[in-house]
Amino acid sequence: MAETTNQHKRLTIRLGRSTMAMLQQSDDSDDIVYEPYVVKSSMSMAANLRDAFKNSDLLLQAPPRVRVVIDSDVLMVPIEMFEEGQKELLHNHAFPYNEKDAIFYNVVPDLNAVAVFSMNKDLKLVLDDHFQNMRLVTAIQPVWRYMHQRSFTGVRYKLYGYFHEKRLEIFSFQQNRFKFCNSFDASKAEDAIFFVAYVWNQLQLSPKFDELHLMGDIPEKNFVVEKLKRYIQKVFVINPQVDFNEHPVTAIKGVPFDLQTLVVKGR
């Protein structure tokens, strides 16, 4: 009976740079179970995942369908320039080569782009040992797609900043393409402010009329927003509960914004 019930549930595993969490939702209801897993820093992520399969309630009763969200460096390639056979070459030119990584990609048709990203081979092997039906999604993709849809509201240009795991993803759109897309180290609030201001000036945005939208786990949020408002008049912090109409996933403490967006809006 439990196996039949699991046929109607979807499991999402989010693998961060130093974090791990599982989220299970039912197809026909808003029933959501979120289970963060305490990662042991003395072990590799692959070893932590093997350990999680022995101890996590959600993984012990995993349904047949699984979606794996991987938070890693992403290279954006215009869709007309992408060749699958060149993905390793492209990724290794953009990021330091690591023989322990395998290269994958997601097509982002709304933005006429392909997201090329990596996953540790041992980590992928652990997943392959447990799942036959698995889909890999880069963590930032649902955020891109949702913010792209939002970019069409109003007439002013919008710049977006997503904070997660001490990283800051800054991006903007021009119609159905990226105008800017890059990631920065945001372990310190002062650095985050500098990078936002740098990109704002690089794109020659208006400090009086254009808009900055921030989301995610913002370090020293009040300090960051206050400092940025000295240079940019229209600074907004996105509240998932408001944006997603108080969807049940937004009431669960600790769920990253990208995972909330994936649950509510899809990939």
C-alpha positions as CSV (number, residue, x, y, z in Angstrom):
1,M,0.0,0.0,0.0
2,A,2.8,2.4,0.8
3,E,4.4,1.8,-2.5
4,T,1.2,2.6,-4.3
5,T,0.8,5.8,-2.4
6,N,4.4,6.8,-3.3
7,Q,3.5,6.6,-7.0
8,H,1.6,9.9,-6.5
9,K,4.4,11.7,-4.8
10,R,7.5,13.5,-6.1
11,L,10.7,13.8,-4.3
12,T,13.1,16.6,-4.9
13,I,16.7,16.4,-3.6
14,R,18.6,19.7,-3.3
15,L,22.3,19.4,-3.3
16,G,24.1,22.6,-2.4
17,R,27.8,23.4,-2.1
18,S,27.7,22.4,1.6
19,T,24.0,21.6,2.2
20,M,21.5,18.9,1.5
21,A,17.7,18.7,1.8
22,M,14.8,16.7,0.6
23,L,11.3,17.9,-0.2
24,Q,8.4,15.6,-1.0
25,Q,5.0,16.8,-2.4
26,S,1.9,15.0,-3.5
27,D,0.5,15.4,-7.0
28,D,-3.1,16.0,-5.9
29,S,-2.6,18.2,-2.8
30,D,-0.5,20.8,-1.1
31,D,0.9,18.3,1.3
32,I,4.6,19.0,1.5
33,V,7.3,17.5,3.7
34,Y,10.7,19.2,4.0
35,E,13.7,17.5,5.5
36,P,17.0,19.3,5.7
37,Y,20.0,16.9,6.2
38,V,22.9,17.8,8.5
39,V,26.0,17.6,6.3
40,K,29.2,16.4,7.9
41,S,32.1,18.6,6.9
42,S,34.6,15.8,7.4
43,M,33.0,13.7,4.7
44,S,32.5,14.3,0.9
45,M,29.0,15.2,-0.3
46,A,28.9,11.8,-2.0
47,A,29.6,10.1,1.4
48,N,27.0,12.3,3.1
49,L,24.4,11.3,0.5
50,R,25.2,7.6,1.0
51,D,24.7,8.2,4.7
52,A,21.5,10.1,4.1
53,F,20.0,7.1,2.2
54,K,20.4,5.1,5.4
55,N,18.9,7.6,7.7
56,S,16.6,10.0,5.9
57,D,12.9,9.2,6.3
58,L,12.2,10.6,2.8
59,L,15.0,8.7,1.1
60,L,14.2,5.5,2.8
61,Q,10.7,5.6,1.3
62,A,11.6,7.4,-1.9
63,P,9.0,7.4,-4.7
64,P,9.9,6.3,-8.2
65,R,10.2,9.9,-9.5
66,V,13.0,12.1,-8.3
67,R,14.2,15.6,-9.3
68,V,17.7,16.6,-8.3
69,V,18.4,20.3,-7.8
70,I,22.2,21.0,-8.0
71,D,23.7,24.2,-6.9
72,S,26.9,24.7,-8.8
73,D,28.6,27.1,-11.2
74,V,26.6,27.6,-14.4
75,L,27.7,28.7,-17.8
76,M,25.0,30.3,-20.0
77,V,25.3,29.6,-23.7
78,P,23.0,31.1,-26.4
79,I,20.9,28.3,-27.7
80,E,21.9,28.9,-31.3
81,M,25.6,28.5,-30.4
82,F,25.2,25.4,-28.2
83,E,26.5,22.0,-29.4
84,E,26.0,19.1,-26.9
85,G,29.4,17.5,-27.9
86,Q,31.2,20.8,-26.9
87,K,29.6,21.1,-23.4
88,E,32.7,19.8,-21.5
89,L,35.0,22.1,-23.5
90,L,32.9,25.1,-22.9
91,H,32.5,24.5,-19.2
92,N,36.2,23.8,-18.7
93,H,37.1,27.1,-20.4
94,A,34.8,29.0,-18.1
95,F,35.6,27.3,-14.8
96,P,38.6,25.5,-13.4
97,Y,38.8,21.9,-14.8
98,N,38.1,19.2,-12.3
99,E,38.4,15.6,-13.5
100,K,36.0,14.5,-10.7
101,D,33.1,16.4,-12.3
102,A,30.7,15.4,-15.0
103,I,29.1,18.1,-17.2
104,F,25.4,18.4,-17.8
105,Y,23.0,21.0,-19.3
106,N,19.5,22.3,-19.1
107,V,17.8,24.0,-22.0
108,V,16.0,27.2,-21.0
109,P,13.8,27.8,-24.0
110,D,12.0,30.9,-22.6
111,L,15.4,32.7,-22.6
112,N,16.9,31.1,-25.7
113,A,19.8,29.8,-23.6
114,V,21.4,26.6,-22.4
115,A,22.6,26.3,-18.8
116,V,25.8,24.2,-18.6
117,F,26.7,22.9,-15.1
118,S,28.7,20.3,-13.3
119,M,28.1,17.6,-10.7
120,N,30.7,15.5,-8.9
121,K,30.9,12.0,-10.5
122,D,30.8,10.2,-7.2
123,L,27.7,12.1,-6.2
124,K,26.0,11.2,-9.5
125,L,27.0,7.6,-9.0
126,V,25.3,7.4,-5.7
127,L,22.1,8.8,-7.2
128,D,22.3,6.4,-10.1
129,D,22.5,3.5,-7.7
130,H,19.2,4.5,-6.2
131,F,17.1,6.0,-9.0
132,Q,16.2,5.0,-12.5
133,N,14.0,7.9,-13.2
134,M,15.9,11.1,-12.4
135,R,16.0,14.6,-13.7
136,L,18.8,17.1,-13.0
137,V,17.9,20.8,-12.6
138,T,20.4,23.6,-11.9
139,A,19.2,25.5,-8.8
140,I,19.1,28.9,-10.3
141,Q,16.9,27.9,-13.3
142,P,13.4,28.3,-11.8
143,V,14.5,31.7,-10.3
144,W,15.6,32.9,-13.8
145,R,12.3,31.8,-15.4
146,Y,10.1,33.3,-12.7
147,M,12.0,36.6,-12.7
148,H,11.9,36.7,-16.5
149,Q,8.1,36.6,-16.3
150,R,8.1,39.4,-13.7
151,S,10.4,41.5,-15.8
152,F,7.5,42.2,-18.2
153,T,5.4,44.0,-15.5
154,G,5.8,47.7,-15.5
155,V,7.8,49.8,-17.9
156,R,11.1,50.3,-16.0
157,Y,14.2,48.2,-16.4
158,K,14.8,45.6,-13.6
159,L,18.0,44.1,-12.2
160,Y,17.7,41.0,-10.0
161,G,20.0,39.7,-7.2
162,Y,19.5,36.2,-5.7
163,F,21.5,35.4,-2.5
164,H,22.1,31.8,-1.6
165,E,24.9,29.8,0.1
166,K,27.1,32.9,0.3
167,R,26.8,33.5,-3.4
168,L,25.1,36.3,-5.2
169,E,23.6,35.7,-8.7
170,I,23.0,39.0,-10.5
171,F,21.0,38.9,-13.8
172,S,18.7,40.9,-16.0
173,F,16.8,40.4,-19.2
174,Q,16.1,42.1,-22.5
175,Q,12.9,40.7,-24.0
176,N,13.6,36.9,-24.3
177,R,17.3,36.9,-23.6
178,F,19.7,37.6,-20.8
179,K,21.3,41.0,-20.9
180,F,23.5,40.2,-17.9
181,C,24.2,37.1,-15.9
182,N,27.0,36.4,-13.5
183,S,27.7,35.2,-9.9
184,F,29.8,36.7,-7.2
185,D,31.1,35.8,-3.7
186,A,28.7,37.4,-1.2
187,S,30.0,36.0,2.0
188,K,30.3,39.7,3.2
189,A,27.6,42.2,3.0
190,E,30.0,45.0,1.9
191,D,31.1,42.9,-1.1
192,A,27.5,42.2,-2.2
193,I,26.8,46.0,-2.1
194,F,29.9,46.6,-4.2
195,F,29.0,44.0,-6.8
196,V,25.4,45.2,-7.2
197,A,26.6,48.8,-7.6
198,Y,29.3,47.7,-10.1
199,V,26.8,45.9,-12.3
200,W,24.2,48.7,-12.0
201,N,26.8,51.2,-13.3
202,Q,28.1,48.8,-15.9
203,L,24.6,48.5,-17.4
204,Q,24.1,52.3,-17.1
205,L,20.9,52.0,-15.2
206,S,19.0,55.0,-13.8
207,P,19.4,55.4,-10.0
208,K,16.1,57.3,-10.0
209,F,13.8,55.3,-12.3
210,D,15.1,51.7,-12.7
211,E,14.4,48.9,-10.2
212,L,16.6,46.5,-8.2
213,H,14.9,43.4,-6.9
214,L,16.6,41.3,-4.2
215,M,15.7,37.8,-2.9
216,G,16.9,34.9,-1.0
217,D,19.2,34.7,2.1
218,I,20.5,38.3,2.1
219,P,23.3,38.8,4.6
220,E,22.7,41.7,7.0
221,K,19.5,42.4,5.0
222,N,18.6,45.8,6.6
223,F,22.2,47.0,6.2
224,V,22.4,46.0,2.6
225,V,19.1,47.5,1.6
226,E,19.8,50.7,3.4
227,K,23.2,51.1,1.8
228,L,21.9,50.3,-1.7
229,K,19.1,52.8,-1.3
230,R,21.6,55.6,-1.1
231,Y,22.5,54.9,-4.7
232,I,19.3,53.3,-6.1
233,Q,15.9,54.7,-5.2
234,K,13.8,51.7,-6.1
235,V,15.1,48.7,-4.1
236,F,12.6,45.9,-3.4
237,V,13.0,42.7,-1.4
238,I,10.9,39.9,-2.7
239,N,8.7,38.2,-0.1
240,P,7.9,34.6,-1.2
241,Q,4.7,34.4,0.9
242,V,3.3,37.5,-0.8
243,D,4.6,36.6,-4.3
244,F,3.4,33.0,-4.1
245,N,0.0,33.8,-2.4
246,E,1.0,32.1,0.9
247,H,1.6,28.7,-0.8
248,P,2.2,26.1,1.9
249,V,5.9,25.7,0.9
250,T,6.6,29.4,1.9
251,A,5.5,28.6,5.5
252,I,8.2,26.0,6.0
253,K,11.2,27.4,7.6
254,G,14.6,27.1,5.8
255,V,13.4,26.2,2.3
256,P,15.6,28.1,-0.2
257,F,13.9,30.5,-2.5
258,D,14.9,28.5,-5.6
259,L,13.3,25.4,-4.2
260,Q,10.1,27.4,-3.3
261,T,10.0,28.7,-6.8
262,L,10.5,25.3,-8.3
263,V,7.6,23.9,-6.2
264,V,5.2,26.8,-7.0
265,K,6.2,27.7,-10.6
266,G,8.0,24.7,-11.9
267,R,11.4,24.6,-13.6
